[in-house]
């Protein structure tokens, strides 16, 4: 399965796999999210060093969705101490948040310009390392959502109104 298939072709491929008519599914990273096949018990990820830890965590979450024993084999196409250290973190972490912290530590925050991966400014990403601030932001966001009223937050209310006009895709 790959990203150039039409949505109908992807659905048919997954239906055949879910129904057991297809025993082995070979796919690109299009299976990262949304695949829920309890009978899937083995996953092999080739070129694992090319993916972020959070993405690898998503991949391995595609297996082990039933009481059956499951395995996720992670194969790197090249090896170095850094690659080994990153992939080792995948085997020792307990949560996706923990993996995101490892990924930030290993790969860095990115730069707006330069040769490293692109991202928000180094200063902005550095703020994410402040776990107390991240937790405070999470609690504030939860309080806003639970208040069910954005009247105190006119800029946020306007942004939500704009976003409601477009289909959302949270990947």
DSSP file (Angstrom, degrees, kcal/mol; ACC not computed):
  #  RESIDUE AA STRUCTURE BP1 BP2  ACC     N-H-->O    O-->H-N    N-H-->O    O-->H-N    TCO  KAPPA ALPHA  PHI   PSI    X-CA   Y-CA   Z-CA
    1    1 A X              0   0    0      0, 0.0    27,-2.2     0, 0.0     2,-0.3   0.000 360.0 360.0 360.0 143.6    0.0    0.0    0.0
    2    2 A X    >   -     0   0    0     25,-0.2     3,-1.6    28,-0.1     8,-0.0  -0.946 360.0 -98.1-150.8 168.0    1.3    3.5   -0.8
    3    3 A X  T 3  S+     0   0    0     -2,-0.3     7,-0.1     1,-0.3     4,-0.0   0.618 111.4  67.0 -67.7 -15.6    0.2    7.1   -0.9
    4    4 A X  T 3  S+     0   0    0      2,-0.1    -1,-0.3     0, 0.0     2,-0.1   0.554  78.7 101.3 -85.5  -6.1   -0.5    7.2   -4.6
    5    5 A X  S <  S-     0   0    0     -3,-1.6     2,-0.1     1,-0.1     0, 0.0  -0.456  82.5-109.1 -71.5 150.4   -3.4    4.8   -4.2
    6    6 A X     >  -     0   0    0     -2,-0.1     4,-2.5     1,-0.1     5,-0.2  -0.393  30.6-107.1 -71.8 158.8   -6.8    6.4   -4.3
    7    7 A X  H  > S+     0   0    0      1,-0.2     4,-2.5     2,-0.2     5,-0.2   0.885 123.3  53.0 -53.8 -38.5   -8.7    6.4   -1.0
    8    8 A X  H  > S+     0   0    0      2,-0.2     4,-2.4     1,-0.2    -1,-0.2   0.908 108.8  48.6 -63.9 -42.0  -11.0    3.7   -2.4
    9    9 A X  H  > S+     0   0    0      2,-0.2     4,-2.5     1,-0.2    -2,-0.2   0.892 111.5  49.9 -65.7 -39.2   -8.0    1.5   -3.3
   10   10 A X  H  X S+     0   0    0     -4,-2.5     4,-2.8     2,-0.2     5,-0.2   0.929 110.9  49.4 -63.5 -44.9   -6.5    2.0    0.2
   11   11 A X  H  X S+     0   0    0     -4,-2.5     4,-2.6    -5,-0.2    -2,-0.2   0.915 112.2  47.9 -60.3 -43.5   -9.8    1.1    1.8
   12   12 A X  H  X S+     0   0    0     -4,-2.4     4,-2.4     2,-0.2    -1,-0.2   0.905 111.6  50.2 -64.8 -41.5  -10.1   -2.0   -0.3
   13   13 A X  H  X S+     0   0    0     -4,-2.5     4,-2.0     1,-0.2    -2,-0.2   0.934 114.1  44.5 -60.7 -46.7   -6.5   -3.0    0.5
   14   14 A X  H  X S+     0   0    0     -4,-2.8     4,-3.2     2,-0.2     5,-0.2   0.868 110.8  54.3 -68.6 -35.6   -7.1   -2.6    4.2
   15   15 A X  H  X S+     0   0    0     -4,-2.6     4,-2.5    -5,-0.2     6,-0.3   0.928 109.2  48.1 -62.6 -43.8  -10.4   -4.4    4.0
   16   16 A X  H  <>S+     0   0    0     -4,-2.4     5,-1.8     2,-0.2     6,-1.7   0.898 114.6  46.1 -63.5 -39.7   -8.7   -7.4    2.4
   17   17 A X  H ><5S+     0   0    0     -4,-2.0     3,-1.0     4,-0.2    -2,-0.2   0.931 113.5  48.2 -67.6 -45.7   -6.0   -7.3    5.0
   18   18 A X  H 3<5S+     0   0    0     -4,-3.2    -2,-0.2     1,-0.2    -1,-0.2   0.875 112.0  50.2 -61.7 -38.6   -8.5   -7.0    7.9
   19   19 A X  T 3<5S-     0   0    0     -4,-2.5    -1,-0.2    -5,-0.2    -2,-0.2   0.511 115.5-115.4 -80.5  -4.4  -10.6   -9.8    6.5
   20   20 A X  T < 5S+     0   0    0     -3,-1.0    -3,-0.2    -4,-0.4    -4,-0.1   0.535  85.9 117.4  84.0   5.1   -7.6  -12.1    6.2
   21   21 A X  S   <S+     0   0    0     -5,-1.8     2,-0.5    -6,-0.3    -4,-0.2   0.784  78.6  47.1 -74.9 -26.9   -7.8  -12.3    2.4
   22   22 A X  S    S-     0   0    0     -6,-1.7    -2,-0.3     1,-0.1    -1,-0.2  -0.978  70.1-174.0-112.1 121.5   -4.4  -10.6    2.3
   23   23 A X  S    S+     0   0    0     -2,-0.5     2,-0.4     1,-0.2    -1,-0.1   0.788  70.9  37.4 -87.3 -29.8   -1.9  -12.3    4.7
   24   24 A X        -     0   0    0      2,-0.0     2,-0.6     0, 0.0    -1,-0.2  -0.989  66.2-162.0-128.6 128.5    1.0   -9.9    4.3
   25   25 A X        -     0   0    0     -2,-0.4     2,-0.5    -3,-0.1   -11,-0.0  -0.948   2.6-168.1-111.8 120.8    0.7   -6.1    3.8
   26   26 A X        +     0   0    0     -2,-0.6     2,-0.3   -24,-0.0    -2,-0.0  -0.932  25.4 161.5-106.3 127.1    3.7   -4.3    2.4
   27   27 A X        -     0   0    0     -2,-0.5   -25,-0.2   -25,-0.0     2,-0.1  -0.953  39.6-122.7-146.3 158.9    3.3   -0.6    2.8
   28   28 A X    >   -     0   0    0    -27,-2.2     3,-1.3    -2,-0.3     4,-0.0  -0.163  66.1 -70.9 -81.9-170.2    5.0    2.8    2.8
   29   29 A X  G >  S+     0   0    0      1,-0.3     3,-2.0     2,-0.1     4,-0.2   0.406 110.1 100.8 -70.2   5.8    4.6    5.0    5.9
   30   30 A X  G 3  S+     0   0    0      1,-0.3     3,-0.5   -29,-0.2    -1,-0.3   0.702  73.4  64.7 -61.8 -18.3    1.0    5.6    4.9
   31   31 A X  G <  S+     0   0    0     -3,-1.3     4,-0.4     1,-0.2    -1,-0.3   0.427  71.2 102.0 -83.8   1.9    0.1    3.0    7.6
   32   32 A X  S <  S+     0   0    0     -3,-2.0     2,-0.4     1,-0.1    -1,-0.2   0.877  86.9  24.9 -54.7 -42.3    1.4    5.3   10.4
   33   33 A X  S    S+     0   0    0     -3,-0.5    -1,-0.1    -4,-0.2     3,-0.1  -0.951 116.5  19.7-128.5 142.4   -2.0    6.4   11.5
   34   34 A X  S    S+     0   0    0     -2,-0.4     2,-0.7     1,-0.2    -1,-0.1   0.450  75.0 127.4  89.8   1.1   -5.5    4.9   11.3
   35   35 A X        +     0   0    0     -4,-0.4     2,-0.5     2,-0.0    -1,-0.2  -0.831  26.6 171.7 -95.6 117.8   -4.7    1.3   10.8
   36   36 A X        +     0   0    0     -2,-0.7     2,-0.5    -3,-0.1    27,-0.1  -0.798  13.2 148.6-128.5  89.7   -6.5   -0.9   13.3
   37   37 A X    >   -     0   0    0     25,-0.5     3,-2.4    -2,-0.5    28,-0.3  -0.894  28.4-164.2-123.8  98.1   -6.2   -4.5   12.4
   38   38 A X  T 3  S+     0   0    0     -2,-0.5    27,-0.2     1,-0.3    30,-0.2   0.788  88.3  59.7 -55.4 -29.4   -6.2   -6.7   15.6
   39   39 A X  T 3  S+     0   0    0    -21,-0.1     2,-0.6    26,-0.1    -1,-0.3   0.598  77.3 106.0 -76.5  -8.8   -4.8   -9.7   13.7
   40   40 A X    <   +     0   0    0     -3,-2.4    24,-1.2    22,-0.2    25,-0.5  -0.611  36.8 156.8 -72.7 116.2   -1.7   -7.8   12.6
   41   41 A X        +     0   0    0     -2,-0.6    30,-3.0     1,-0.2     2,-0.4   0.533  51.9  51.0-121.0 -11.8    1.0   -9.3   14.8
   42   42 A X  E     +a   71   0A   0     28,-0.2     2,-0.4    30,-0.1    -1,-0.2  -0.995  53.9 176.6-134.2 132.5    4.3   -8.6   13.1
   43   43 A X  E     -a   72   0A   0     28,-1.8    30,-3.4    -2,-0.4     2,-0.5  -0.999   9.1-165.7-132.1 137.7    5.7   -5.4   11.7
   44   44 A X  E     -a   73   0A   0     -2,-0.4     2,-0.6    28,-0.2    30,-0.2  -0.991   5.2-162.6-122.1 125.7    9.1   -4.8   10.1
   45   45 A X  E >   -a   74   0A   0     28,-3.0    30,-3.1    -2,-0.5     3,-0.5  -0.927   7.5-161.8-111.3 112.7   10.3   -1.3    9.6
   46   46 A X  E 3  S+a   75   0A   0     -2,-0.6    30,-0.2     1,-0.2    31,-0.0  -0.682  74.1  19.0 -91.4 147.6   13.2   -0.9    7.1
   47   47 A X  T >  S+     0   0    0     28,-0.6     3,-2.3    -2,-0.3    29,-0.2   0.863  73.6 166.9  65.6  36.4   15.3    2.2    7.1
   48   48 A X  G X   +     0   0    0     27,-2.6     3,-1.5    -3,-0.5    28,-0.2   0.729  64.1  69.9 -58.9 -24.5   14.2    3.0   10.7
   49   49 A X  G 3  S+     0   0    0      1,-0.3    -1,-0.3    26,-0.2    27,-0.1   0.683  89.8  64.1 -68.8 -14.9   16.9    5.6   11.1
   50   50 A X  G <  S+     0   0    0     -3,-2.3     2,-0.3     2,-0.1    -1,-0.3   0.591  94.1  73.8 -82.9 -10.5   15.1    7.9    8.6
   51   51 A X  S <  S-     0   0    0     -3,-1.5     2,-0.1    -4,-0.2    -4,-0.0  -0.728  84.0-112.6-106.1 152.5   12.1    8.3   10.8
   52   52 A X     >  -     0   0    0     -2,-0.3     4,-2.2     1,-0.1     5,-0.2  -0.395  32.2-112.5 -72.3 158.9   11.6   10.3   13.9
   53   53 A X  H  > S+     0   0    0      1,-0.2     4,-2.3     2,-0.2     5,-0.2   0.873 117.1  54.6 -63.3 -37.4   11.0    8.5   17.2
   54   54 A X  H  > S+     0   0    0      1,-0.2     4,-1.8     2,-0.2    -1,-0.2   0.899 109.1  48.4 -63.9 -38.9    7.4    9.6   17.5
   55   55 A X  H  > S+     0   0    0      2,-0.2     4,-2.5     1,-0.2    -2,-0.2   0.906 110.4  50.5 -68.1 -40.7    6.7    8.3   14.0
   56   56 A X  H  X S+     0   0    0     -4,-2.2     4,-2.6     1,-0.2    -2,-0.2   0.881 107.9  54.4 -62.5 -37.1    8.3    4.9   14.8
   57   57 A X  H  X S+     0   0    0     -4,-2.3     4,-1.1     2,-0.2    -1,-0.2   0.896 108.4  49.1 -61.9 -41.1    6.2    4.8   18.0
   58   58 A X  H  < S+     0   0    0     -4,-1.8     3,-0.3     2,-0.2     4,-0.3   0.921 110.2  51.6 -64.0 -43.8    3.1    5.3   15.8
   59   59 A X  H >< S+     0   0    0     -4,-2.5     3,-2.4     1,-0.2     4,-0.3   0.958 108.6  48.7 -57.6 -52.4    4.3    2.5   13.5
   60   60 A X  H >< S+     0   0    0     -4,-2.6     3,-1.2     1,-0.3    -1,-0.2   0.746 100.3  68.0 -65.5 -20.2    4.8    0.0   16.3
   61   61 A X  T 3< S+     0   0    0     -4,-1.1    -1,-0.3    -3,-0.3    -2,-0.2   0.550  82.4  75.3 -73.3  -6.2    1.4    0.9   17.6
   62   62 A X  T <  S+     0   0    0     -3,-2.4   -25,-0.5    -4,-0.3     2,-0.3   0.649  96.8  51.8 -79.5 -14.7   -0.2   -0.7   14.5
   63   63 A X  S <  S+     0   0    0     -3,-1.2   -22,-0.2    -4,-0.3     7,-0.1  -0.785  89.6  48.8-115.7 163.7    0.6   -4.2   15.9
   64   64 A X        +     0   0    0    -24,-1.2    -1,-0.2    -2,-0.3   -23,-0.1   0.809  63.3 133.7  81.6  30.3   -0.3   -5.7   19.3
   65   65 A X        +     0   0    0    -25,-0.5     2,-0.3   -28,-0.3   -27,-0.1   0.163  65.2  41.7-100.1  18.0   -3.9   -4.6   19.2
   66   66 A X  S    S-     0   0    0      2,-0.4     4,-0.1   -28,-0.1   -27,-0.0  -0.809 101.6 -87.0-143.9-173.2   -5.2   -8.0   20.4
   67   67 A X  S    S+     0   0    0     -2,-0.3     2,-0.1     2,-0.1     3,-0.1   0.562  92.5 107.7 -78.5  -6.4   -4.4  -10.7   22.9
   68   68 A X  S    S-     0   0    0    -30,-0.2    -2,-0.4     1,-0.1     2,-0.1  -0.448  83.8-101.0 -73.3 143.7   -2.0  -12.3   20.4
   69   69 A X        -     0   0    0     -2,-0.1     2,-0.3     1,-0.0    -1,-0.1  -0.437  47.6-165.2 -63.0 132.8    1.8  -12.0   20.9
   70   70 A X        -     0   0    0     -2,-0.1     2,-0.3    -7,-0.1   -28,-0.2  -0.878  12.5-161.8-127.4 156.7    3.1   -9.3   18.6
   71   71 A X  E     -a   42   0A   0    -30,-3.0   -28,-1.8    -2,-0.3     2,-0.4  -0.985   7.8-163.8-137.3 145.3    6.5   -8.2   17.4
   72   72 A X  E     -a   43   0A   0     -2,-0.3     2,-0.5   -30,-0.2   -28,-0.2  -0.955  13.2-160.5-129.3 112.3    7.9   -5.0   15.8
   73   73 A X  E     -a   44   0A   0    -30,-3.4   -28,-3.0    -2,-0.4     2,-0.6  -0.815   3.1-159.6 -96.1 127.7   11.3   -5.4   14.1
   74   74 A X  E     -a   45   0A   0     -2,-0.5     2,-0.5   -30,-0.2   -28,-0.2  -0.929   9.6-173.9-112.8 114.9   13.3   -2.2   13.6
   75   75 A X  E     -a   46   0A   0    -30,-3.1   -27,-2.6    -2,-0.6   -28,-0.6  -0.934  10.5-151.9-115.1 124.7   15.9   -2.4   10.9
   76   76 A X        -     0   0    0     -2,-0.5     3,-0.1   -29,-0.2   -30,-0.0  -0.724   9.6-150.3 -92.5 143.0   18.3    0.4   10.2
   77   77 A X  S    S+     0   0    0     -2,-0.3     2,-0.3     1,-0.1    -1,-0.1   0.658  86.4  19.9 -84.3 -17.6   19.8    0.9    6.8
   78   78 A X  S    S-     0   0    0      2,-0.0     2,-0.4    -3,-0.0    -1,-0.1  -0.966  76.3-140.0-145.6 160.6   23.0    2.4    8.3
   79   79 A X        +     0   0    0     -2,-0.3     2,-0.3    -3,-0.1     3,-0.1  -0.962  28.7 143.0-131.1 141.3   24.5    2.3   11.7
   80   80 A X     >  -     0   0    0     -2,-0.4     4,-2.6     1,-0.1     5,-0.2  -0.941  60.6 -96.1-157.8 171.1   26.3    4.8   14.0
   81   81 A X  H  > S+     0   0    0     -2,-0.3     4,-2.4     1,-0.2     5,-0.1   0.898 124.5  50.2 -61.3 -39.8   26.4    5.4   17.7
   82   82 A X  H  > S+     0   0    0      2,-0.2     4,-2.4     1,-0.2    -1,-0.2   0.912 110.7  47.9 -66.3 -42.5   23.7    8.1   17.3
   83   83 A X  H  > S+     0   0    0      2,-0.2     4,-2.6     1,-0.2     5,-0.3   0.940 113.0  48.8 -62.9 -46.4   21.4    5.9   15.3
   84   84 A X  H  X S+     0   0    0     -4,-2.6     4,-2.4     1,-0.2    -2,-0.2   0.914 111.3  50.3 -58.6 -43.6   21.8    3.1   17.8
   85   85 A X  H  X S+     0   0    0     -4,-2.4     4,-1.7    -5,-0.2    -1,-0.2   0.911 111.8  47.3 -63.7 -43.4   21.2    5.5   20.7
   86   86 A X  H  X S+     0   0    0     -4,-2.4     4,-1.1     1,-0.2    -2,-0.2   0.935 114.8  45.0 -63.7 -46.7   18.0    6.8   19.1
   87   87 A X  H  X S+     0   0    0     -4,-2.6     4,-1.0     1,-0.2    -2,-0.2   0.834 108.8  57.1 -70.0 -31.0   16.6    3.4   18.3
   88   88 A X  H >X S+     0   0    0     -4,-2.4     4,-1.1    -5,-0.3     3,-0.5   0.885 100.7  58.6 -63.2 -38.1   17.5    2.1   21.8
   89   89 A X  H 3X S+     0   0    0     -4,-1.7     4,-2.0     1,-0.2     3,-0.3   0.857  99.8  58.4 -59.2 -35.0   15.4    4.9   23.2
   90   90 A X  H 3< S+     0   0    0     -4,-1.1    -1,-0.2     1,-0.2    -2,-0.2   0.860 107.1  46.4 -62.6 -35.6   12.4    3.5   21.2
   91   91 A X  H << S+     0   0    0     -4,-1.0    -1,-0.2    -3,-0.5    -2,-0.2   0.684 118.3  40.5 -82.5 -17.2   12.8    0.1   23.0
   92   92 A X  H  < S+     0   0    0     -4,-1.1    -2,-0.2    -3,-0.3    -1,-0.2   0.643  91.8  95.7-106.1 -17.1   13.2    1.7   26.5
   93   93 A X     <  -     0   0    0     -4,-2.0     3,-0.1    -5,-0.2     0, 0.0  -0.367  52.4-160.4 -77.3 156.6   10.6    4.4   26.5
   94   94 A X        +     0   0    0      1,-0.1     2,-0.3    -2,-0.1    -1,-0.1   0.644  69.0  31.8-107.2 -22.0    7.1    4.0   27.9
   95   95 A X  S  > S-     0   0    0      1,-0.1     4,-1.6     0, 0.0    -1,-0.1  -0.904  73.1-117.9-137.5 162.4    5.2    6.8   26.3
   96   96 A X  H  > S+     0   0    0     -2,-0.3     4,-2.3     2,-0.2     5,-0.1   0.841 115.2  57.1 -65.7 -34.3    5.1    8.9   23.1
   97   97 A X  H  > S+     0   0    0      2,-0.2     4,-1.9     1,-0.2    -1,-0.2   0.911 105.0  50.9 -64.5 -41.2    5.8   12.0   25.1
   98   98 A X  H  > S+     0   0    0      1,-0.2     4,-2.0     2,-0.2    -1,-0.2   0.897 110.4  50.0 -61.6 -40.4    9.0   10.4   26.5
   99   99 A X  H  X S+     0   0    0     -4,-1.6     4,-2.9     2,-0.2    -2,-0.2   0.886 106.3  54.7 -65.9 -39.0   10.0    9.6   22.9
  100  100 A X  H  X S+     0   0    0     -4,-2.3     4,-2.3     1,-0.2    -1,-0.2   0.890 107.8  50.6 -61.9 -38.0    9.3   13.2   21.7
  101  101 A X  H  X S+     0   0    0     -4,-1.9     4,-2.1     2,-0.2    -1,-0.2   0.923 111.1  47.9 -64.4 -43.8   11.7   14.4   24.5
  102  102 A X  H  X S+     0   0    0     -4,-2.0     4,-3.2     2,-0.2     5,-0.2   0.932 111.2  51.1 -60.0 -45.9   14.4   11.9   23.3
  103  103 A X  H  X>S+     0   0    0     -4,-2.9     4,-2.9     1,-0.2     5,-0.7   0.902 109.2  50.2 -60.6 -42.3   13.9   13.0   19.7
  104  104 A X  H  X5S+     0   0    0     -4,-2.3     4,-1.0     1,-0.2    -1,-0.2   0.899 114.4  45.6 -61.3 -40.7   14.2   16.6   20.6
  105  105 A X  H  <5S+     0   0    0     -4,-2.1    -2,-0.2    -5,-0.2    -1,-0.2   0.923 120.8  37.2 -68.1 -45.2   17.4   15.8   22.5
  106  106 A X  H  <5S+     0   0    0     -4,-3.2    -2,-0.2    -5,-0.1    -3,-0.2   0.927 129.6  26.3 -77.0 -46.6   18.9   13.6   19.7
  107  107 A X  H  <5S-     0   0    0     -4,-2.9    10,-0.3    -5,-0.2     3,-0.2   0.663 103.0-132.2 -95.8 -17.6   17.9   15.4   16.5
  108  108 A X     << -     0   0    0     -4,-1.0    -1,-0.2    -5,-0.7    -2,-0.1  -0.161  28.3 -74.7  88.3 172.8   17.6   18.9   17.9
  109  109 A X        -     0   0    0      1,-0.2    11,-0.3    -4,-0.1    -1,-0.2   0.665  68.5-121.7 -83.6 -18.8   14.8   21.5   17.5
  110  110 A X        -     0   0    0     -3,-0.2     2,-0.3     9,-0.1     8,-0.3  -0.273  20.3-107.5  95.3 170.0   15.6   22.5   13.9
  111  111 A X  B     -b  118   0B   0      6,-2.2     8,-0.8     5,-0.2    10,-0.1  -0.964   9.5-130.9-136.3 151.6   16.4   25.9   12.5
  112  112 A X  S    S+     0   0    0     -2,-0.3     2,-0.3     6,-0.2    -1,-0.1   0.813 100.4  13.5 -71.3 -29.4   14.5   28.4   10.4
  113  113 A X  S    S+     0   0    0      4,-0.1     2,-0.3    -3,-0.1     3,-0.2  -0.971 100.6  58.6-140.3 157.0   17.6   28.6    8.1
  114  114 A X  S    S-     0   0    0     -2,-0.3    -3,-0.1     1,-0.1     4,-0.0  -0.790  92.1 -61.9 120.8-166.3   20.6   26.4    7.8
  115  115 A X  S    S+     0   0    0     -2,-0.3    -1,-0.1     2,-0.0     3,-0.1   0.572  99.2  89.7-101.1 -11.6   21.4   22.8    7.1
  116  116 A X  S    S-     0   0    0     -3,-0.2    -5,-0.2     1,-0.2    -8,-0.1  -0.267  97.3 -64.0 -77.5 172.9   19.6   21.1   10.0
  117  117 A X        -     0   0    0    -10,-0.3    -6,-2.2    -7,-0.1    -1,-0.2  -0.193  61.4-107.5 -55.7 149.4   16.0   20.0    9.9
  118  118 A X  B     +b  111   0B   0     -8,-0.3     2,-0.3    -3,-0.1    -6,-0.2  -0.422  59.6 120.9 -77.6 154.4   13.5   22.9    9.5
  119  119 A X        -     0   0    0     -8,-0.8    -9,-0.1    -2,-0.1     3,-0.1  -0.969  61.6 -43.4 177.7-167.1   11.4   24.0   12.3
  120  120 A X  S    S-     0   0    0    -11,-0.3     5,-0.1    -2,-0.3    -8,-0.0  -0.276  83.5 -62.5 -76.7 173.3   10.5   26.9   14.6
  121  121 A X     >  -     0   0    0      1,-0.1     4,-2.7   -10,-0.1     5,-0.3  -0.075  43.5-116.1 -59.3 155.5   13.2   29.0   16.0
  122  122 A X  H  > S+     0   0    0      1,-0.2     4,-2.1     2,-0.2    -1,-0.1   0.877 118.5  51.8 -57.6 -38.1   15.8   27.6   18.3
  123  123 A X  H  > S+     0   0    0      2,-0.2     4,-1.3     1,-0.2    -1,-0.2   0.917 109.6  49.3 -66.2 -42.7   14.5   29.8   21.1
  124  124 A X  H  > S+     0   0    0      1,-0.2     4,-0.6     2,-0.2     3,-0.3   0.909 113.5  45.5 -62.6 -42.8   10.9   28.7   20.5
  125  125 A X  H >X S+     0   0    0     -4,-2.7     3,-1.0     1,-0.2     4,-0.5   0.849 104.9  61.9 -70.1 -33.0   11.9   25.0   20.6
  126  126 A X  H >< S+     0   0    0     -4,-2.1     3,-1.3    -5,-0.3     4,-0.4   0.856  95.2  62.5 -60.3 -33.2   14.0   25.6   23.6
  127  127 A X  H >< S+     0   0    0     -4,-1.3     3,-1.4    -3,-0.3    -1,-0.3   0.828  93.3  63.6 -61.3 -31.2   10.9   26.6   25.4
  128  128 A X  H << S+     0   0    0     -3,-1.0    -1,-0.3    -4,-0.6    -2,-0.2   0.720  91.9  64.0 -67.3 -19.4    9.5   23.1   24.9
  129  129 A X  T << S+     0   0    0     -3,-1.3     2,-1.5    -4,-0.5    -1,-0.3   0.676  80.2  89.5 -75.3 -16.6   12.3   21.7   27.0
  130  130 A X    <>  -     0   0    0     -3,-1.4     4,-2.2    -4,-0.4     3,-0.4  -0.661  60.7-175.4 -82.2  91.2   10.8   23.6   30.0
  131  131 A X  H  > S+     0   0    0     -2,-1.5     4,-2.6     1,-0.2    -1,-0.2   0.807  78.6  57.2 -63.5 -31.6    8.5   20.9   31.2
  132  132 A X  H  > S+     0   0    0      2,-0.2     4,-2.3     1,-0.2    -1,-0.2   0.915 109.5  45.7 -64.8 -41.0    6.9   23.1   33.8
  133  133 A X  H  > S+     0   0    0     -3,-0.4     4,-2.5     2,-0.2    -2,-0.2   0.903 112.1  50.9 -68.2 -40.5    5.9   25.6   31.2
  134  134 A X  H  X S+     0   0    0     -4,-2.2     4,-2.3    -7,-0.2    -2,-0.2   0.924 112.1  47.4 -61.5 -44.5    4.6   22.9   28.9
  135  135 A X  H  X S+     0   0    0     -4,-2.6     4,-2.5     2,-0.2    -2,-0.2   0.904 110.9  51.2 -64.4 -41.2    2.5   21.4   31.7
  136  136 A X  H  X S+     0   0    0     -4,-2.3     4,-2.3     1,-0.2    -1,-0.2   0.903 110.9  49.0 -62.7 -40.5    1.2   24.9   32.6
  137  137 A X  H  X S+     0   0    0     -4,-2.5     4,-2.6     2,-0.2    -2,-0.2   0.900 110.5  50.8 -65.0 -40.9    0.2   25.5   29.0
  138  138 A X  H  X S+     0   0    0     -4,-2.3     4,-2.4     2,-0.2    -2,-0.2   0.927 111.5  47.3 -61.9 -45.4   -1.6   22.1   28.9
  139  139 A X  H  X S+     0   0    0     -4,-2.5     4,-2.3     2,-0.2    -2,-0.2   0.895 112.4  49.7 -64.1 -40.3   -3.5   22.9   32.0
  140  140 A X  H  X S+     0   0    0     -4,-2.3     4,-2.3     2,-0.2    -1,-0.2   0.913 110.8  49.7 -64.6 -42.5   -4.5   26.3   30.7
  141  141 A X  H  X S+     0   0    0     -4,-2.6     4,-2.5     1,-0.2    -2,-0.2   0.911 110.7  50.0 -62.6 -42.1   -5.6   24.8   27.4
  142  142 A X  H  X S+     0   0    0     -4,-2.4     4,-3.0     1,-0.2    -2,-0.2   0.916 109.5  51.2 -62.1 -43.1   -7.7   22.2   29.3
  143  143 A X  H  X S+     0   0    0     -4,-2.3     4,-1.5     2,-0.2    -2,-0.2   0.901 110.6  49.0 -61.7 -41.2   -9.3   25.0   31.4
  144  144 A X  H  X>S+     0   0    0     -4,-2.3     5,-0.6     2,-0.2     4,-0.5   0.934 113.8  45.8 -63.0 -46.1  -10.2   26.9   28.3
  145  145 A X  H ><5S+     0   0    0     -4,-2.5     3,-1.2     1,-0.2    -2,-0.2   0.918 113.2  49.3 -63.9 -44.0  -11.7   23.9   26.6
  146  146 A X  H 3<5S+     0   0    0     -4,-3.0    -1,-0.2     1,-0.3    -2,-0.2   0.751  99.6  65.5 -69.5 -23.2  -13.6   22.9   29.7
  147  147 A X  H 3<5S-     0   0    0     -4,-1.5    -1,-0.3    -5,-0.2    -2,-0.2   0.706  90.6-151.9 -70.9 -16.9  -15.0   26.4   30.2
  148  148 A X  T <<5 +     0   0    0     -3,-1.2     2,-0.4    -4,-0.5    -3,-0.1   0.625  65.0  91.7  56.5  15.4  -16.9   25.8   26.9
  149  149 A X      < -     0   0    0     -5,-0.6     3,-0.3     1,-0.1    -2,-0.1  -0.986  50.0-174.8-141.3 129.7  -16.8   29.5   26.3
  150  150 A X    >   +     0   0    0     -2,-0.4     3,-1.9     1,-0.2     7,-0.4   0.179  54.8 113.3-104.6  16.9  -14.2   31.5   24.4
  151  151 A X  T 3  S+     0   0    0      1,-0.3     3,-0.3     6,-0.1    -1,-0.2   0.800  78.1  51.8 -60.8 -28.4  -15.8   34.9   25.2
  152  152 A X  T 3  S+     0   0    0     -3,-0.3     2,-0.3     1,-0.2    -1,-0.3   0.579 110.1  53.0 -80.2  -9.1  -12.7   35.7   27.3
  153  153 A X    <>  +     0   0    0     -3,-1.9     4,-2.7     1,-0.1    -1,-0.2  -0.639  61.9 167.4-127.6  72.2  -10.5   34.8   24.4
  154  154 A X  H  > S+     0   0    0     -2,-0.3     4,-2.2    -3,-0.3     5,-0.2   0.845  78.3  51.0 -61.1 -36.4  -11.6   36.8   21.3
  155  155 A X  H  > S+     0   0    0      2,-0.2     4,-2.0     1,-0.2    -1,-0.2   0.917 113.4  45.2 -67.2 -41.2   -8.5   36.0   19.2
  156  156 A X  H  > S+     0   0    0      2,-0.2     4,-2.7     1,-0.2    -2,-0.2   0.905 111.2  53.7 -66.1 -42.0   -8.8   32.3   19.9
  157  157 A X  H  X S+     0   0    0     -4,-2.7     4,-2.2    -7,-0.4    -2,-0.2   0.901 109.3  48.9 -59.4 -41.7  -12.6   32.4   19.2
  158  158 A X  H  X S+     0   0    0     -4,-2.2     4,-2.1     2,-0.2    -1,-0.2   0.908 111.2  49.2 -64.7 -42.6  -11.9   34.0   15.8
  159  159 A X  H  X S+     0   0    0     -4,-2.0     4,-2.6     2,-0.2    -2,-0.2   0.908 110.9  49.9 -63.5 -42.5   -9.3   31.4   15.0
  160  160 A X  H  X S+     0   0    0     -4,-2.7     4,-2.1     2,-0.2    -1,-0.2   0.908 108.8  53.0 -62.1 -41.9  -11.7   28.6   15.9
  161  161 A X  H  X S+     0   0    0     -4,-2.2     4,-0.5     1,-0.2    -1,-0.2   0.906 111.4  46.2 -60.2 -42.7  -14.4   30.1   13.8
  162  162 A X  H >< S+     0   0    0     -4,-2.1     3,-1.1     1,-0.2     4,-0.3   0.927 112.8  49.5 -65.4 -45.2  -12.0   30.2   10.8
  163  163 A X  H >< S+     0   0    0     -4,-2.6     3,-1.4     1,-0.3    -2,-0.2   0.812 100.2  64.8 -66.0 -30.2  -10.9   26.6   11.4
  164  164 A X  H 3< S+     0   0    0     -4,-2.1    -1,-0.3     1,-0.3    -2,-0.2   0.709  95.1  60.5 -67.1 -18.4  -14.4   25.3   11.7
  165  165 A X  T << S+     0   0    0     -3,-1.1     2,-0.3    -4,-0.5    -1,-0.3   0.645 102.8  60.0 -80.7 -15.2  -15.0   26.2    8.0
  166  166 A X  S <  S-     0   0    0     -3,-1.4     2,-0.2    -4,-0.3     0, 0.0  -0.862  94.0-105.9-113.9 146.9  -12.2   23.9    6.9
  167  167 A X        -     0   0    0     -2,-0.3     2,-0.3     1,-0.1    -2,-0.1  -0.505  40.1-132.7 -66.8 138.2  -11.9   20.1    7.4
  168  168 A X        -     0   0    0     -2,-0.2     2,-0.4    -4,-0.1    -1,-0.1  -0.704  21.1-172.5 -96.7 146.2   -9.4   19.3   10.2
  169  169 A X        -     0   0    0     -2,-0.3     2,-1.2     0, 0.0    -2,-0.0  -0.888   5.3-165.9-138.1 102.6   -6.7   16.7    9.8
  170  170 A X              0   0    0     -2,-0.4    -2,-0.0     1,-0.2     0, 0.0  -0.437 360.0 360.0 -93.1  61.2   -4.8   16.1   13.1
  171  171 A X              0   0    0     -2,-1.2    -1,-0.2  -138,-0.0     0, 0.0   0.377 360.0 360.0-117.5 360.0   -1.7   14.2   11.9
